[in-house]
Amino acid sequence: MTSKAIATLTMNPTIDISSTIDEFVLEHKMRCSAPQRDPGGGGINVARVVHRLGGKAMVLYIAGGATGMMLHKLLRREGIEDRRIEIEKLTRENFTLSETTSGRQLRFVFPGPELRRSEWQQCLDMLGMFIPRPAYIVASGSLPPGVPDDFYARAAQVARRIDARFILDTAGEPLRMAMEEGVFLIKPNRRELETATGRNLSEPVAQEEACRELVAGGKVETVVLTLGGGGALLTSQELQLRAGPTQVQVVSAVGAGDSFVGGLTYALARNGKLEEAFWYGMAAVPAAVLTPGTELCRPKDVERLFKELRPQKP
């Protein structure tokens, strides 16, 4: 089956470094296993998931210095087509350390490099120049210093101009401003949606009402509210459905949210069926936490869990 083109945008990419140790001991040297390095950042992880599942996603991101060149090489190693905007400052690195005796993790997330106006403007310019033109543009992750809060709203304008559906996974003022501009799909968690709407969403009924109101307002076509251990809630004009959590042995929670977006976008690009894409995304989440470090989900796990999770039609 031929899939429609996907492009992802990552304004705050990273090299994700992961390692393991037997036991955390404060104020002592902790000798770790050999580090694993993976390309990271919201949109990059989404593209990695799409690629692993058999789709193709073009990646647009910023890259600076030696770490930016390493990020480029890591993406090419995975066979992902990348378009990078060169910046003056170094691409950041993040670090995850897992304790093997308990499964606990320490996750160190560092700020991104400050961008010049000319650098982030190049990203918007390049976003409208993809060939082939993408049917879906996925913007995921935080914005680094120097990038205005309305950046994703501007990216949504670009998506509209080239007739692409804009999928956004971010938080705070950038999310609110993008929703004012209008997007196809957002994926906030409960806290992020509470901030965006100014409402307490601790109760299921309040969650459902808030999502329906956003869709009815016409600025967002689809809301996927993720609830951590409580599953997720999908809302569009045509349907609203809730999925409970899937119980699996958690090895690493890194990249679970990005795996959801990657699985959902891959399925949308393949057949355009929103309900099926939702369950595919839901299957990618437990598949991701089954893998160590920053490895993300494995296709065989996603397919198995998708068959188990998706309700069977009578």
N, C-alpha and C positions, 0 to 999 in steps of 0.2 A: 504494500500500500504506500503510495507517494505521500509524503508529509509536506505541509506548507513550510515556508522558510521562517526561521526564528532568529532574532538578534537579541543579544543581552548587553546591558550597559552596567559597568562597574566603576563607580567613581572613587571607591576606597578599597582597592584590591590589596591583597597581602600574600606573602608566602607563609603558609601554615606549617609550622614546625611541631612535630609531635614526638614524644618519647615516653618510656615507661620506667618505673622504679619500684622496687619491692615495697618500700615504706617511706612515707614522708617523715623527715626528722628536721625540725626547725633548728637553725643556727649550726647545722653540720653540712659538710660536703655531701651532696647526694649524687652518687654515681649512677648515671642513667644509661639506658640502652642506646644503641646507635640511632640518631635522629632520622625521622622521615620528613621529607619536604614535599608539600603539595601546593599547587596554585589555589589561591583562595580569594574570598570576597564574594558577596551575594551573587551578582550576575555571573561571575566566573563559575561558581559552584553549580548554579542552575544549568549552565551550558555543559558542564562536565556530566551532570546527570542525564541531560538530553542525549549527549553523545554516547554514554554508556548504554542507554536504552535502545540505541539504534537510530536516533534522529541526528540532525545536523543543526548546530547553532553557531552563528557568527558572533564573536566576542569583541566588544569595544571596551577599552579600559585605558587608564593612565599608567605610565611606567617611567621610573626615573632611576638612573645610576646603575650600579652593579646588581642590586636586588631587582630592579626592573628588567634587566637583561635575563636574570635567572628565571623570573616569572615567565617571560616570553618562551624560554627554552622548556620550562616545565609544561606549558600549554602545548607546545609543538610535540613534546614527547607523548602526550595523550592524543595527538592527532586532531587538535582543535584549531580551527581557522581563527586567527586573531588579528585585530586591528588595534594598534596601540598608539596613544598620543604621548609623545615624549614630553616629560616635565623636568624642571630643574632639580627638584629634590628627590631623595631616595624613596622608593616604594617601601612600605612598612613590612614588618614581620610580626606574626603572632605566635604564641607558644602554648602548647597543651601538654601537661605532664600527668600521666595516669598512674595510680598506685595499684599494682597488681594484686596485692593481698586483700584489698577492699573494693576495688573498682571505682574509688573516688577519683575526681579529676581536679587539677588546678588549671585554670584557663586564663592566660595573660593576654589581654587585648590592648594594643598600643594605638595611639592616635595616628591618623594619616598625615601625609605631608601637606603643607599649606600650598594651595594652588593660586597661580596668577589668573587674572580675568582672561587673558589670551588663551591659557591652557584649557580652562573649562569651557570656553566658547568654542574651541576646536572640537570638543566632544559633541556638542550640539550640532555643529556643522557636519561632522562626519556621520552622525546618526541618520541624517537625511540622505546620505549618499550610498547606502548599501546597495549592491547589485549581487544577486537579485533582491528586489525590495521585499523586506520581511512582512509576513502576515501578522506576526506577533513581535512586539518589542517588550522585553522584560527588563525593568530597572529594579535593582535590588541592592540593599545595603545602605549604610549611612553616608552622609556627605562629609568630605574632609574639610578642614579649615580653609577659608577663602572662597568657598562655593556658596552662593546665595541660597536662602531657604526656598526660593521659587524655582530652583533649577529643575526639579522634576515636573513642575507645572510647564516649564518651557519645553522639556522633553516630550510631554504629552501633546503639546502643540505641534511638534515635529511629527510625531506619530500620526496625528490626525491629517496632517498635510500629505503624507505619503500613504494614507489609507491603511495604517497598521493598527491592530488592537494593542492597547497599552496596558501592561500588567505591572503593578507596583507593589513592592514589599519594602516598606520603610516606616518610619515613625515620626511623631512630633509635628512641628510646623511644616516640614517638607511634605508630609502626608496630607495635612489639612489643605495646604495651598494647591497641591495636585488635584485633590478632590474637587476644589472649586473650579478648576480648569476642565475637569471631566476625564474619567479613565474607564477602561473596560472592566478591570478587576483589581481589587485590593485584597491583601492578606494580612490584616492586623491581628495581633493577639488581643486578649481581653483588656489588658492595661493600656495598650496603644489606642484601642477604640474608645475606651473611657476618656482618655485625654482628648481625642479628636471630637467627641460628641458632648463632653461635659456631663456624662450620665454615669450612674452606678450600674454596672452590668453583672452583678454577682448572681442574679437569678436568671434562669433560662428564658422566662417570658420577656424580661427586659432586653436580653440579648437579641431575641427574635424580633421584637418591636424596633429596636435601634437599627438593625440591619435592613428591615423592610422599609423604614423611613428613608434611609440613605438611598436605596434603590429607587423608591418612589420619587425622590427629589430630582432624579434624572441626571445627576452628575457621575454616578457610579452604576455600571450595569450589573456587576456581580460583586458580592462581598463573601469572602471566605474568612470567617472568624475562627482562629485557632485557639484552643483552650487547654493546651498542655495535656495533663493527665485526664482532662475531661473530653478529649476528642476535638471535633470541629463542627462548625455550622455553615452550610452553604445557603446563600440567598440570592435569587435573581427575580426577574419579573414573573417567570413561569413556575418556579419551584422554591421550596425551602425544605432542606433536609438536614438531619443531624447524624453525625457518626460518632460512636463511642470510641474510647481508646482501645488500642490493641496491646495485649499483654505479651511482651517478649523480654528476653534477657538483655538488659542494656549493657553494651560494651563501651560505647562512646556516644554521647548526645550531640557531638559536633556535627553541624551540617544538616540536622533533621529538617529544619524549616526550609532550607534551600532545596533539599531533596523533594519536599512536598511541591514546591513551585515548579521544579524541574519535571517531576512526573506529571503534574497537571498540564503544564504547557506542552510537553511532548504528546500527550494524549489528545489535547485540543488540536494541535497541528496535524495529527494523524487523521482524525475523523470529525472534529468539531462538536462532539457531543459532550455537553457540560457535565451532566450527571456522571457519565462514565469517567471523564477526566478527574472529577472530584475523588472518586474511589481509587483511581490510579495514583493520585497524589497521596491519599491516605495510606495506600500500600507502601509508598516510597519512604514514609516516615519510620515505621518500625524496621524496614529493610536497612535504613541508614544507621539506626542505633545498634544493629547487630555487628557492624564493622568497627575495627579499632581505629583510634586516632582520627585522622581527617580523611579517611578512605571513601566516605559517602556510601551510597547504596549499590548493591549488586543486582543485575537484571534478573537472575533466576529467583532471588528472594522477592523482588517486586512482583513478578508474574505469579508466584505462588500465593503471596499475600493478597494480591488483587482478586484472585479467584475465591479466596476464603472470605474476603470482606464484602465484596459486591453482592448486594441482595439479588437473589435469583428471581427472575420474572416468572409469574405463574403461567 
